[in-house]
Structure formats: C-alpha cells, structure tokens
Amino acid sequence: LLYVIQNQLLLVAAANLEAPVLGLFGQLKILTTALFSVALLGRTLGKRRWVALVVLTAGIATVQTSQMHSDGSGDAGEKNVPLGLMMISVVASLSGFAGVYFEKVLKGSPISLWTRNVHL
C-alpha cells in the first residue's frame, strides 16, 4: 500500500517539477532510509557513516546539478514548485520507511529463507 501511495505522489511531484530537480531531491531517499533504519531497526550508525551518507548524497546532487541545463528550453508551464518539493520529500520519506519496514518484517518472522524467496 505504501508503494502505491508513493507512486501516486511521485506522479504529482513529476507534474510539478522539472526532471533534474525531481532527480536531485529524489536522492533524499538515501538519508531517509538511514534515518528509518536507525529508528525502526535500532541500528547505530557512527559519525563516520553519517558523514559518508551525507557526502554520498552531496556527491550525487553535485553530479545531477552539473547536468542541469539552464537554456530555458524546458517546459515551465503551470508548475507548482512548492507542491512538487513537498511531494518529493514525502515520496523520499515513504520510500525509506517502506524499505526499512519490509526488512523488519522479513527479519522478524520465523520463516525459512526458501519460503521468503517464494514470497518475494
């Protein structure tokens, strides 16, 4: 159900943001997954790992920013950028939560590895 909601919100975000901006803010999934992993699975990430995650996200953002073209040929149209940014933030949060929750469900059940593979 979370993936269905996430996909619908992603469509709203895509309709209200330019593609490079959508990709740029979509990288927040990396950080939200780490946050939910700490909150739901009780993992501890040291300072070094947090710095690595932030540097990874910043590196990807830098590459995507360098590939943006500002020649004005994009379709600005009737885009609601604040709505798009809010939706992509919610999508990133839902993505992180859904992935970590799915991992928690799989690891918390007494089902064998073979049965889990059949479920997947």
C-alpha positions as CSV (number, residue, x, y, z in Angstrom):
1,L,0.0,0.0,0.0
2,L,2.9,2.4,0.8
3,Y,4.4,1.8,-2.6
4,V,1.1,2.6,-4.3
5,I,0.8,5.9,-2.4
6,Q,4.4,6.6,-3.1
7,N,4.0,6.1,-6.8
8,Q,0.9,8.4,-6.9
9,L,2.7,11.1,-5.0
10,L,5.7,10.8,-7.4
11,L,3.4,11.4,-10.3
12,V,2.2,14.6,-8.6
13,A,5.8,15.7,-7.9
14,A,6.8,14.9,-11.5
15,A,4.0,17.0,-12.9
16,N,5.1,20.0,-10.7
17,L,8.9,19.8,-11.0
18,E,11.5,19.8,-13.8
19,A,13.1,16.4,-14.3
20,P,16.6,17.4,-13.0
21,V,15.0,18.9,-9.8
22,L,13.0,15.8,-9.3
23,G,16.1,13.6,-9.6
24,L,18.1,15.9,-7.4
25,F,15.6,15.9,-4.5
26,G,14.9,12.2,-5.1
27,Q,18.3,11.5,-3.6
28,L,16.9,12.2,-0.2
29,K,15.8,8.6,-0.2
30,I,19.4,7.7,0.8
31,L,19.2,9.8,4.0
32,T,15.6,8.9,4.9
33,T,16.4,5.2,4.6
34,A,19.3,5.6,7.0
35,L,17.1,7.6,9.4
36,F,14.4,4.9,9.4
37,S,17.0,2.2,9.7
38,V,18.2,3.7,12.9
39,A,14.7,4.4,14.2
40,L,12.9,1.1,13.3
41,L,15.7,-1.4,13.4
42,G,17.7,0.0,16.2
43,R,20.9,0.2,14.2
44,T,23.6,2.6,15.3
45,L,25.5,4.5,12.7
46,G,28.7,6.1,13.8
47,K,29.7,9.6,13.0
48,R,31.9,8.3,10.1
49,R,28.9,6.6,8.4
50,W,26.7,9.6,8.8
51,V,29.3,11.8,7.2
52,A,29.8,9.2,4.4
53,L,26.0,9.2,3.7
54,V,25.9,13.0,3.6
55,V,28.9,13.1,1.3
56,L,27.4,10.4,-0.9
57,T,24.1,12.4,-1.2
58,A,26.0,15.6,-1.8
59,G,28.1,14.0,-4.5
60,I,25.1,12.6,-6.3
61,A,23.4,16.0,-6.0
62,T,26.5,17.7,-7.4
63,V,26.7,15.5,-10.4
64,Q,23.0,16.0,-11.1
65,T,23.3,19.7,-10.7
66,S,26.2,19.8,-13.1
67,Q,24.0,18.1,-15.7
68,M,21.2,20.6,-15.4
69,H,20.8,22.9,-18.5
70,S,19.7,26.4,-17.9
71,D,19.0,27.3,-21.5
72,G,15.3,27.9,-20.8
73,S,14.1,25.3,-23.2
74,G,12.3,23.3,-20.6
75,D,8.5,23.4,-20.2
76,A,7.9,25.6,-17.2
77,G,4.1,25.6,-17.8
78,E,1.8,25.7,-14.8
79,K,4.1,24.1,-12.3
80,N,3.5,24.4,-8.6
81,V,7.1,24.0,-7.4
82,P,6.5,24.1,-3.6
83,L,3.8,21.4,-4.0
84,G,6.3,19.3,-6.1
85,L,9.1,19.7,-3.5
86,M,6.7,18.8,-0.7
87,M,5.5,15.7,-2.6
88,I,9.1,14.5,-3.5
89,S,10.0,14.9,0.2
90,V,7.0,12.8,1.2
91,V,8.0,10.2,-1.5
92,A,11.5,10.0,-0.2
93,S,10.3,9.5,3.4
94,L,7.8,6.8,2.3
95,S,10.4,5.1,0.3
96,G,12.8,5.0,3.2
97,F,10.1,3.8,5.6
98,A,8.7,1.2,3.3
99,G,12.1,-0.3,2.6
100,V,13.1,-0.5,6.2
101,Y,9.7,-1.7,7.4
102,F,9.8,-4.5,4.8
103,E,13.3,-5.5,6.0
104,K,12.0,-5.5,9.6
105,V,9.0,-7.7,8.7
106,L,11.2,-10.2,6.8
107,K,13.8,-10.4,9.5
108,G,11.3,-10.6,12.3
109,S,9.4,-13.6,11.0
110,P,10.4,-17.2,11.8
111,I,10.0,-18.3,8.1
112,S,12.9,-20.0,6.4
113,L,15.0,-18.3,3.7
114,W,13.5,-20.5,1.0
115,T,9.9,-19.6,1.9
116,R,10.9,-15.9,2.0
117,N,12.3,-16.2,-1.5
118,V,9.0,-17.7,-2.7
119,H,7.1,-14.8,-1.2
120,L,9.4,-12.3,-2.9
